[in-house]
Amino acid sequence: MIRYGRIFLENGDVETKQQILKAIEELPEDASVEDAIERLYLLYKIEKGLRQAERGDLISQEDARQPMAKWLK
C-alpha cells in the first residue's frame, strides 16, 4: 500500500525522482501505464492540496457543499 503524504517536492531534486520510482515500484505487477500515470497524478494532486492548505488557501465545508449539492441533483 502506498502512503499518501509528502511524495512530490517542489524543487524536482533527486529525492523527488526516488519518491516517484518508489510509487511506481509499489504498483502491482500487472499494472498498466495508465495505472502508473493515474497513481502519480493522484499523488501530485494530494501534494498540491497539502501545499495549498499550508498557505491557508482553504474553503469552508459549507462552501464546498454548495457546488456538490448541484452535482448530486
PDB file of N, CA, C and O in Angstrom:
ATOM      1  N   MET A   1       0.842  -1.181   0.000  1.00  0.00           N
ATOM      2  CA  MET A   1       0.000   0.000   0.000  1.00  0.00           C
ATOM      3  C   MET A   1       0.883   1.238   0.000  1.00  0.00           C
ATOM      4  O   MET A   1       1.862   1.307   0.743  1.00  0.00           O
ATOM      5  N   ILE A   2       0.545   2.198  -0.817  1.00  0.00           N
ATOM      6  CA  ILE A   2       1.332   3.424  -0.895  1.00  0.00           C
ATOM      7  C   ILE A   2       0.828   4.433   0.131  1.00  0.00           C
ATOM      8  O   ILE A   2      -0.369   4.514   0.405  1.00  0.00           O
ATOM      9  N   ARG A   3       1.736   5.181   0.679  1.00  0.00           N
ATOM     10  CA  ARG A   3       1.365   6.213   1.640  1.00  0.00           C
ATOM     11  C   ARG A   3       1.130   7.510   0.888  1.00  0.00           C
ATOM     12  O   ARG A   3       1.914   7.890   0.019  1.00  0.00           O
ATOM     13  N   TYR A   4       0.040   8.187   1.233  1.00  0.00           N
ATOM     14  CA  TYR A   4      -0.253   9.478   0.625  1.00  0.00           C
ATOM     15  C   TYR A   4       0.270  10.568   1.540  1.00  0.00           C
ATOM     16  O   TYR A   4      -0.376  10.911   2.530  1.00  0.00           O
ATOM     17  N   GLY A   5       1.388  11.095   1.231  1.00  0.00           N
ATOM     18  CA  GLY A   5       1.999  12.119   2.060  1.00  0.00           C
ATOM     19  C   GLY A   5       2.910  12.961   1.216  1.00  0.00           C
ATOM     20  O   GLY A   5       2.598  13.240   0.058  1.00  0.00           O
ATOM     21  N   ARG A   6       3.998  13.364   1.749  1.00  0.00           N
ATOM     22  CA  ARG A   6       4.950  14.218   1.062  1.00  0.00           C
ATOM     23  C   ARG A   6       5.678  13.432  -0.017  1.00  0.00           C
ATOM     24  O   ARG A   6       6.847  13.078   0.141  1.00  0.00           O
ATOM     25  N   ILE A   7       4.992  13.166  -1.098  1.00  0.00           N
ATOM     26  CA  ILE A   7       5.570  12.373  -2.172  1.00  0.00           C
ATOM     27  C   ILE A   7       6.373  13.262  -3.122  1.00  0.00           C
ATOM     28  O   ILE A   7       7.507  12.928  -3.466  1.00  0.00           O
ATOM     29  N   PHE A   8       5.817  14.357  -3.537  1.00  0.00           N
ATOM     30  CA  PHE A   8       6.482  15.215  -4.505  1.00  0.00           C
ATOM     31  C   PHE A   8       6.998  16.485  -3.839  1.00  0.00           C
ATOM     32  O   PHE A   8       6.318  17.077  -3.001  1.00  0.00           O
ATOM     33  N   LEU A   9       8.170  16.887  -4.206  1.00  0.00           N
ATOM     34  CA  LEU A   9       8.760  18.107  -3.689  1.00  0.00           C
ATOM     35  C   LEU A   9       8.764  19.148  -4.790  1.00  0.00           C
ATOM     36  O   LEU A   9       8.825  18.799  -5.969  1.00  0.00           O
ATOM     37  N   GLU A  10       8.702  20.404  -4.430  1.00  0.00           N
ATOM     38  CA  GLU A  10       8.606  21.469  -5.419  1.00  0.00           C
ATOM     39  C   GLU A  10       9.864  21.644  -6.256  1.00  0.00           C
ATOM     40  O   GLU A  10       9.769  22.066  -7.408  1.00  0.00           O
ATOM     41  N   ASN A  11      11.024  21.337  -5.723  1.00  0.00           N
ATOM     42  CA  ASN A  11      12.250  21.667  -6.427  1.00  0.00           C
ATOM     43  C   ASN A  11      12.703  20.613  -7.432  1.00  0.00           C
ATOM     44  O   ASN A  11      13.708  20.826  -8.110  1.00  0.00           O
ATOM     45  N   GLY A  12      12.003  19.486  -7.557  1.00  0.00           N
ATOM     46  CA  GLY A  12      12.334  18.485  -8.554  1.00  0.00           C
ATOM     47  C   GLY A  12      13.720  17.882  -8.402  1.00  0.00           C
ATOM     48  O   GLY A  12      14.394  17.651  -9.406  1.00  0.00           O
ATOM     49  N   ASP A  13      14.156  17.628  -7.209  1.00  0.00           N
ATOM     50  CA  ASP A  13      15.500  17.119  -6.968  1.00  0.00           C
ATOM     51  C   ASP A  13      15.556  15.589  -7.051  1.00  0.00           C
ATOM     52  O   ASP A  13      14.571  14.944  -7.409  1.00  0.00           O
ATOM     53  N   VAL A  14      16.704  15.024  -6.719  1.00  0.00           N
ATOM     54  CA  VAL A  14      16.912  13.581  -6.777  1.00  0.00           C
ATOM     55  C   VAL A  14      15.942  12.862  -5.844  1.00  0.00           C
ATOM     56  O   VAL A  14      15.451  11.785  -6.184  1.00  0.00           O
ATOM     57  N   GLU A  15      15.660  13.429  -4.693  1.00  0.00           N
ATOM     58  CA  GLU A  15      14.719  12.801  -3.763  1.00  0.00           C
ATOM     59  C   GLU A  15      13.345  12.649  -4.412  1.00  0.00           C
ATOM     60  O   GLU A  15      12.684  11.627  -4.225  1.00  0.00           O
ATOM     61  N   THR A  16      12.914  13.642  -5.166  1.00  0.00           N
ATOM     62  CA  THR A  16      11.637  13.556  -5.860  1.00  0.00           C
ATOM     63  C   THR A  16      11.635  12.381  -6.826  1.00  0.00           C
ATOM     64  O   THR A  16      10.676  11.612  -6.878  1.00  0.00           O
ATOM     65  N   LYS A  17      12.707  12.247  -7.586  1.00  0.00           N
ATOM     66  CA  LYS A  17      12.807  11.140  -8.537  1.00  0.00           C
ATOM     67  C   LYS A  17      12.724   9.803  -7.806  1.00  0.00           C
ATOM     68  O   LYS A  17      12.040   8.889  -8.265  1.00  0.00           O
ATOM     69  N   GLN A  18      13.405   9.683  -6.689  1.00  0.00           N
ATOM     70  CA  GLN A  18      13.381   8.450  -5.916  1.00  0.00           C
ATOM     71  C   GLN A  18      11.972   8.154  -5.402  1.00  0.00           C
ATOM     72  O   GLN A  18      11.542   7.000  -5.386  1.00  0.00           O
ATOM     73  N   GLN A  19      11.263   9.188  -4.986  1.00  0.00           N
ATOM     74  CA  GLN A  19       9.908   9.005  -4.483  1.00  0.00           C
ATOM     75  C   GLN A  19       8.965   8.582  -5.612  1.00  0.00           C
ATOM     76  O   GLN A  19       8.071   7.764  -5.397  1.00  0.00           O
ATOM     77  N   ILE A  20       9.158   9.124  -6.793  1.00  0.00           N
ATOM     78  CA  ILE A  20       8.353   8.735  -7.947  1.00  0.00           C
ATOM     79  C   ILE A  20       8.617   7.271  -8.285  1.00  0.00           C
ATOM     80  O   ILE A  20       7.683   6.501  -8.509  1.00  0.00           O
ATOM     81  N   LEU A  21       9.891   6.893  -8.320  1.00  0.00           N
ATOM     82  CA  LEU A  21      10.245   5.500  -8.606  1.00  0.00           C
ATOM     83  C   LEU A  21       9.647   4.556  -7.567  1.00  0.00           C
ATOM     84  O   LEU A  21       9.170   3.476  -7.916  1.00  0.00           O
ATOM     85  N   LYS A  22       9.668   4.949  -6.305  1.00  0.00           N
ATOM     86  CA  LYS A  22       9.098   4.122  -5.242  1.00  0.00           C
ATOM     87  C   LYS A  22       7.598   3.931  -5.450  1.00  0.00           C
ATOM     88  O   LYS A  22       7.078   2.828  -5.284  1.00  0.00           O
ATOM     89  N   ALA A  23       6.908   5.012  -5.815  1.00  0.00           N
ATOM     90  CA  ALA A  23       5.462   4.925  -6.057  1.00  0.00           C
ATOM     91  C   ALA A  23       5.168   3.951  -7.194  1.00  0.00           C
ATOM     92  O   ALA A  23       4.206   3.186  -7.123  1.00  0.00           O
ATOM     93  N   ILE A  24       5.984   3.976  -8.231  1.00  0.00           N
ATOM     94  CA  ILE A  24       5.787   3.078  -9.361  1.00  0.00           C
ATOM     95  C   ILE A  24       6.124   1.644  -8.964  1.00  0.00           C
ATOM     96  O   ILE A  24       5.414   0.713  -9.345  1.00  0.00           O
ATOM     97  N   GLU A  25       7.196   1.460  -8.205  1.00  0.00           N
ATOM     98  CA  GLU A  25       7.582   0.116  -7.774  1.00  0.00           C
ATOM     99  C   GLU A  25       6.521  -0.534  -6.899  1.00  0.00           C
ATOM    100  O   GLU A  25       6.413  -1.760  -6.863  1.00  0.00           O
ATOM    101  N   GLU A  26       5.738   0.276  -6.192  1.00  0.00           N
ATOM    102  CA  GLU A  26       4.711  -0.264  -5.305  1.00  0.00           C
ATOM    103  C   GLU A  26       3.427  -0.652  -6.038  1.00  0.00           C
ATOM    104  O   GLU A  26       2.508  -1.193  -5.425  1.00  0.00           O
ATOM    105  N   LEU A  27       3.357  -0.383  -7.331  1.00  0.00           N
ATOM    106  CA  LEU A  27       2.196  -0.804  -8.115  1.00  0.00           C
ATOM    107  C   LEU A  27       2.209  -2.326  -8.256  1.00  0.00           C
ATOM    108  O   LEU A  27       3.271  -2.945  -8.191  1.00  0.00           O
ATOM    109  N   PRO A  28       1.051  -2.924  -8.445  1.00  0.00           N
ATOM    110  CA  PRO A  28       1.013  -4.364  -8.661  1.00  0.00           C
ATOM    111  C   PRO A  28       1.764  -4.749  -9.938  1.00  0.00           C
ATOM    112  O   PRO A  28       1.939  -3.920 -10.831  1.00  0.00           O
ATOM    113  N   GLU A  29       2.200  -5.989 -10.019  1.00  0.00           N
ATOM    114  CA  GLU A  29       2.962  -6.463 -11.177  1.00  0.00           C
ATOM    115  C   GLU A  29       2.194  -6.318 -12.482  1.00  0.00           C
ATOM    116  O   GLU A  29       2.794  -6.106 -13.535  1.00  0.00           O
ATOM    117  N   ASP A  30       0.868  -6.431 -12.420  1.00  0.00           N
ATOM    118  CA  ASP A  30       0.065  -6.355 -13.636  1.00  0.00           C
ATOM    119  C   ASP A  30      -0.437  -4.943 -13.940  1.00  0.00           C
ATOM    120  O   ASP A  30      -1.342  -4.772 -14.756  1.00  0.00           O
ATOM    121  N   ALA A  31       0.143  -3.934 -13.290  1.00  0.00           N
ATOM    122  CA  ALA A  31      -0.277  -2.548 -13.502  1.00  0.00           C
ATOM    123  C   ALA A  31       0.066  -2.097 -14.917  1.00  0.00           C
ATOM    124  O   ALA A  31       1.082  -2.487 -15.491  1.00  0.00           O
ATOM    125  N   SER A  32      -0.814  -1.263 -15.455  1.00  0.00           N
ATOM    126  CA  SER A  32      -0.603  -0.724 -16.796  1.00  0.00           C
ATOM    127  C   SER A  32       0.059   0.650 -16.703  1.00  0.00           C
ATOM    128  O   SER A  32       0.210   1.208 -15.616  1.00  0.00           O
ATOM    129  N   VAL A  33       0.442   1.173 -17.840  1.00  0.00           N
ATOM    130  CA  VAL A  33       0.996   2.525 -17.886  1.00  0.00           C
ATOM    131  C   VAL A  33      -0.059   3.507 -17.382  1.00  0.00           C
ATOM    132  O   VAL A  33       0.255   4.458 -16.666  1.00  0.00           O
ATOM    133  N   GLU A  34      -1.299   3.268 -17.759  1.00  0.00           N
ATOM    134  CA  GLU A  34      -2.383   4.131 -17.294  1.00  0.00           C
ATOM    135  C   GLU A  34      -2.496   4.104 -15.771  1.00  0.00           C
ATOM    136  O   GLU A  34      -2.722   5.143 -15.151  1.00  0.00           O
ATOM    137  N   ASP A  35      -2.340   2.926 -15.164  1.00  0.00           N
ATOM    138  CA  ASP A  35      -2.369   2.821 -13.698  1.00  0.00           C
ATOM    139  C   ASP A  35      -1.264   3.670 -13.075  1.00  0.00           C
ATOM    140  O   ASP A  35      -1.494   4.368 -12.088  1.00  0.00           O
ATOM    141  N   ALA A  36      -0.071   3.611 -13.651  1.00  0.00           N
ATOM    142  CA  ALA A  36       1.062   4.377 -13.118  1.00  0.00           C
ATOM    143  C   ALA A  36       0.802   5.872 -13.240  1.00  0.00           C
ATOM    144  O   ALA A  36       1.056   6.629 -12.303  1.00  0.00           O
ATOM    145  N   ILE A  37       0.301   6.294 -14.384  1.00  0.00           N
ATOM    146  CA  ILE A  37       0.015   7.719 -14.589  1.00  0.00           C
ATOM    147  C   ILE A  37      -1.053   8.190 -13.611  1.00  0.00           C
ATOM    148  O   ILE A  37      -0.934   9.264 -13.021  1.00  0.00           O
ATOM    149  N   GLU A  38      -2.098   7.380 -13.443  1.00  0.00           N
ATOM    150  CA  GLU A  38      -3.157   7.755 -12.500  1.00  0.00           C
ATOM    151  C   GLU A  38      -2.624   7.861 -11.079  1.00  0.00           C
ATOM    152  O   GLU A  38      -2.986   8.785 -10.351  1.00  0.00           O
ATOM    153  N   ARG A  39      -1.771   6.930 -10.679  1.00  0.00           N
ATOM    154  CA  ARG A  39      -1.201   6.964  -9.328  1.00  0.00           C
ATOM    155  C   ARG A  39      -0.362   8.225  -9.121  1.00  0.00           C
ATOM    156  O   ARG A  39      -0.504   8.921  -8.116  1.00  0.00           O
ATOM    157  N   LEU A  40       0.511   8.505 -10.083  1.00  0.00           N
ATOM    158  CA  LEU A  40       1.372   9.689  -9.965  1.00  0.00           C
ATOM    159  C   LEU A  40       0.552  10.971  -9.977  1.00  0.00           C
ATOM    160  O   LEU A  40       0.861  11.912  -9.247  1.00  0.00           O
ATOM    161  N   TYR A  41      -0.491  11.015 -10.800  1.00  0.00           N
ATOM    162  CA  TYR A  41      -1.332  12.208 -10.850  1.00  0.00           C
ATOM    163  C   TYR A  41      -2.085  12.391  -9.535  1.00  0.00           C
ATOM    164  O   TYR A  41      -2.210  13.512  -9.042  1.00  0.00           O
ATOM    165  N   LEU A  42      -2.585  11.299  -8.967  1.00  0.00           N
ATOM    166  CA  LEU A  42      -3.264  11.376  -7.673  1.00  0.00           C
ATOM    167  C   LEU A  42      -2.316  11.917  -6.602  1.00  0.00           C
ATOM    168  O   LEU A  42      -2.684  12.803  -5.830  1.00  0.00           O
ATOM    169  N   LEU A  43      -1.102  11.384  -6.559  1.00  0.00           N
ATOM    170  CA  LEU A  43      -0.134  11.844  -5.562  1.00  0.00           C
ATOM    171  C   LEU A  43       0.227  13.310  -5.775  1.00  0.00           C
ATOM    172  O   LEU A  43       0.396  14.057  -4.811  1.00  0.00           O
ATOM    173  N   TYR A  44       0.346  13.722  -7.036  1.00  0.00           N
ATOM    174  CA  TYR A  44       0.609  15.123  -7.350  1.00  0.00           C
ATOM    175  C   TYR A  44      -0.519  16.009  -6.830  1.00  0.00           C
ATOM    176  O   TYR A  44      -0.259  17.043  -6.215  1.00  0.00           O
ATOM    177  N   LYS A  45      -1.768  15.614  -7.073  1.00  0.00           N
ATOM    178  CA  LYS A  45      -2.910  16.424  -6.636  1.00  0.00           C
ATOM    179  C   LYS A  45      -2.989  16.490  -5.110  1.00  0.00           C
ATOM    180  O   LYS A  45      -3.326  17.534  -4.551  1.00  0.00           O
ATOM    181  N   ILE A  46      -2.682  15.386  -4.439  1.00  0.00           N
ATOM    182  CA  ILE A  46      -2.673  15.394  -2.974  1.00  0.00           C
ATOM    183  C   ILE A  46      -1.614  16.366  -2.473  1.00  0.00           C
ATOM    184  O   ILE A  46      -1.882  17.175  -1.584  1.00  0.00           O
ATOM    185  N   GLU A  47      -0.413  16.292  -3.038  1.00  0.00           N
ATOM    186  CA  GLU A  47       0.662  17.195  -2.630  1.00  0.00           C
ATOM    187  C   GLU A  47       0.293  18.648  -2.898  1.00  0.00           C
ATOM    188  O   GLU A  47       0.552  19.523  -2.071  1.00  0.00           O
ATOM    189  N   LYS A  48      -0.307  18.900  -4.040  1.00  0.00           N
ATOM    190  CA  LYS A  48      -0.730  20.264  -4.382  1.00  0.00           C
ATOM    191  C   LYS A  48      -1.745  20.777  -3.355  1.00  0.00           C
ATOM    192  O   LYS A  48      -1.662  21.927  -2.923  1.00  0.00           O
ATOM    193  N   GLY A  49      -2.693  19.936  -2.970  1.00  0.00           N
ATOM    194  CA  GLY A  49      -3.682  20.321  -1.968  1.00  0.00           C
ATOM    195  C   GLY A  49      -3.057  20.584  -0.609  1.00  0.00           C
ATOM    196  O   GLY A  49      -3.454  21.515   0.091  1.00  0.00           O
ATOM    197  N   LEU A  50      -2.084  19.770  -0.234  1.00  0.00           N
ATOM    198  CA  LEU A  50      -1.394  19.996   1.042  1.00  0.00           C
ATOM    199  C   LEU A  50      -0.645  21.327   1.036  1.00  0.00           C
ATOM    200  O   LEU A  50      -0.649  22.050   2.032  1.00  0.00           O
ATOM    201  N   ARG A  51      -0.003  21.649  -0.087  1.00  0.00           N
ATOM    202  CA  ARG A  51       0.707  22.945  -0.179  1.00  0.00           C
ATOM    203  C   ARG A  51      -0.283  24.102  -0.091  1.00  0.00           C
ATOM    204  O   ARG A  51      -0.002  25.112   0.554  1.00  0.00           O
ATOM    205  N   GLN A  52      -1.444  23.957  -0.738  1.00  0.00           N
ATOM    206  CA  GLN A  52      -2.468  24.998  -0.660  1.00  0.00           C
ATOM    207  C   GLN A  52      -2.942  25.173   0.781  1.00  0.00           C
ATOM    208  O   GLN A  52      -3.114  26.299   1.248  1.00  0.00           O
ATOM    209  N   ALA A  53      -3.149  24.076   1.475  1.00  0.00           N
ATOM    210  CA  ALA A  53      -3.598  24.146   2.864  1.00  0.00           C
ATOM    211  C   ALA A  53      -2.552  24.816   3.744  1.00  0.00           C
ATOM    212  O   ALA A  53      -2.892  25.608   4.622  1.00  0.00           O
ATOM    213  N   GLU A  54      -1.279  24.501   3.511  1.00  0.00           N
ATOM    214  CA  GLU A  54      -0.207  25.130   4.290  1.00  0.00           C
ATOM    215  C   GLU A  54      -0.179  26.643   4.081  1.00  0.00           C
ATOM    216  O   GLU A  54       0.160  27.395   4.995  1.00  0.00           O
ATOM    217  N   ARG A  55      -0.534  27.082   2.880  1.00  0.00           N
ATOM    218  CA  ARG A  55      -0.573  28.525   2.594  1.00  0.00           C
ATOM    219  C   ARG A  55      -1.841  29.179   3.137  1.00  0.00           C
ATOM    220  O   ARG A  55      -1.972  30.403   3.112  1.00  0.00           O
ATOM    221  N   GLY A  56      -2.772  28.361   3.628  1.00  0.00           N
ATOM    222  CA  GLY A  56      -4.034  28.899   4.132  1.00  0.00           C
ATOM    223  C   GLY A  56      -5.066  29.087   3.042  1.00  0.00           C
ATOM    224  O   GLY A  56      -6.088  29.736   3.262  1.00  0.00           O
ATOM    225  N   ASP A  57      -4.818  28.531   1.874  1.00  0.00           N
ATOM    226  CA  ASP A  57      -5.726  28.646   0.729  1.00  0.00           C
ATOM    227  C   ASP A  57      -6.787  27.552   0.848  1.00  0.00           C
ATOM    228  O   ASP A  57      -6.732  26.538   0.154  1.00  0.00           O
ATOM    229  N   LEU A  58      -7.749  27.776   1.738  1.00  0.00           N
ATOM    230  CA  LEU A  58      -8.763  26.783   2.063  1.00  0.00           C
ATOM    231  C   LEU A  58     -10.152  27.346   1.820  1.00  0.00           C
ATOM    232  O   LEU A  58     -10.333  28.560   1.731  1.00  0.00           O
ATOM    233  N   ILE A  59     -11.138  26.452   1.712  1.00  0.00           N
ATOM    234  CA  ILE A  59     -12.527  26.877   1.674  1.00  0.00           C
ATOM    235  C   ILE A  59     -13.255  26.169   2.805  1.00  0.00           C
ATOM    236  O   ILE A  59     -12.819  25.123   3.285  1.00  0.00           O
ATOM    237  N   SER A  60     -14.367  26.754   3.221  1.00  0.00           N
ATOM    238  CA  SER A  60     -15.136  26.158   4.316  1.00  0.00           C
ATOM    239  C   SER A  60     -15.889  24.935   3.809  1.00  0.00           C
ATOM    240  O   SER A  60     -16.071  24.750   2.605  1.00  0.00           O
ATOM    241  N   GLN A  61     -16.313  24.119   4.738  1.00  0.00           N
ATOM    242  CA  GLN A  61     -17.077  22.927   4.386  1.00  0.00           C
ATOM    243  C   GLN A  61     -18.368  23.327   3.681  1.00  0.00           C
ATOM    244  O   GLN A  61     -18.780  22.674   2.722  1.00  0.00           O
ATOM    245  N   GLU A  62     -18.998  24.380   4.143  1.00  0.00           N
ATOM    246  CA  GLU A  62     -20.242  24.851   3.532  1.00  0.00           C
ATOM    247  C   GLU A  62     -20.007  25.309   2.092  1.00  0.00           C
ATOM    248  O   GLU A  62     -20.811  25.019   1.206  1.00  0.00           O
ATOM    249  N   ASP A  63     -18.904  26.026   1.863  1.00  0.00           N
ATOM    250  CA  ASP A  63     -18.587  26.464   0.502  1.00  0.00           C
ATOM    251  C   ASP A  63     -18.311  25.278  -0.415  1.00  0.00           C
ATOM    252  O   ASP A  63     -18.581  25.350  -1.614  1.00  0.00           O
ATOM    253  N   ALA A  64     -17.787  24.212   0.120  1.00  0.00           N
ATOM    254  CA  ALA A  64     -17.535  23.006  -0.675  1.00  0.00           C
ATOM    255  C   ALA A  64     -18.829  22.250  -0.951  1.00  0.00           C
ATOM    256  O   ALA A  64     -18.965  21.616  -1.998  1.00  0.00           O
ATOM    257  N   ARG A  65     -19.762  22.310  -0.039  1.00  0.00           N
ATOM    258  CA  ARG A  65     -21.022  21.573  -0.202  1.00  0.00           C
ATOM    259  C   ARG A  65     -21.940  22.199  -1.247  1.00  0.00           C
ATOM    260  O   ARG A  65     -22.694  21.480  -1.904  1.00  0.00           O
ATOM    261  N   GLN A  66     -21.896  23.510  -1.417  1.00  0.00           N
ATOM    262  CA  GLN A  66     -22.817  24.175  -2.340  1.00  0.00           C
ATOM    263  C   GLN A  66     -22.707  23.646  -3.770  1.00  0.00           C
ATOM    264  O   GLN A  66     -23.731  23.271  -4.342  1.00  0.00           O
ATOM    265  N   PRO A  67     -21.527  23.597  -4.371  1.00  0.00           N
ATOM    266  CA  PRO A  67     -21.473  23.042  -5.726  1.00  0.00           C
ATOM    267  C   PRO A  67     -21.805  21.544  -5.765  1.00  0.00           C
ATOM    268  O   PRO A  67     -22.358  21.052  -6.749  1.00  0.00           O
ATOM    269  N   MET A  68     -21.465  20.832  -4.695  1.00  0.00           N
ATOM    270  CA  MET A  68     -21.753  19.396  -4.664  1.00  0.00           C
ATOM    271  C   MET A  68     -23.260  19.157  -4.649  1.00  0.00           C
ATOM    272  O   MET A  68     -23.732  18.183  -5.236  1.00  0.00           O
ATOM    273  N   ALA A  69     -24.015  20.019  -3.996  1.00  0.00           N
ATOM    274  CA  ALA A  69     -25.474  19.870  -3.960  1.00  0.00           C
ATOM    275  C   ALA A  69     -26.039  19.952  -5.365  1.00  0.00           C
ATOM    276  O   ALA A  69     -26.977  19.229  -5.701  1.00  0.00           O
ATOM    277  N   LYS A  70     -25.479  20.823  -6.189  1.00  0.00           N
ATOM    278  CA  LYS A  70     -25.940  20.938  -7.583  1.00  0.00           C
ATOM    279  C   LYS A  70     -25.606  19.678  -8.374  1.00  0.00           C
ATOM    280  O   LYS A  70     -26.409  19.213  -9.183  1.00  0.00           O
ATOM    281  N   TRP A  71     -24.408  19.127  -8.134  1.00  0.00           N
ATOM    282  CA  TRP A  71     -23.969  17.943  -8.881  1.00  0.00           C
ATOM    283  C   TRP A  71     -24.803  16.720  -8.521  1.00  0.00           C
ATOM    284  O   TRP A  71     -25.024  15.846  -9.360  1.00  0.00           O
ATOM    285  N   LEU A  72     -25.264  16.656  -7.279  1.00  0.00           N
ATOM    286  CA  LEU A  72     -25.966  15.467  -6.796  1.00  0.00           C
ATOM    287  C   LEU A  72     -27.466  15.483  -7.094  1.00  0.00           C
ATOM    288  O   LEU A  72     -28.174  14.538  -6.747  1.00  0.00           O
ATOM    289  N   LYS A  73     -27.955  16.546  -7.732  1.00  0.00           N
ATOM    290  CA  LYS A  73     -29.399  16.627  -8.054  1.00  0.00           C
ATOM    291  C   LYS A  73     -29.749  15.723  -9.185  1.00  0.00           C
ATOM    292  O   LYS A  73     -30.910  15.661  -9.589  1.00  0.00           O
TER     293      LYS A  73
END
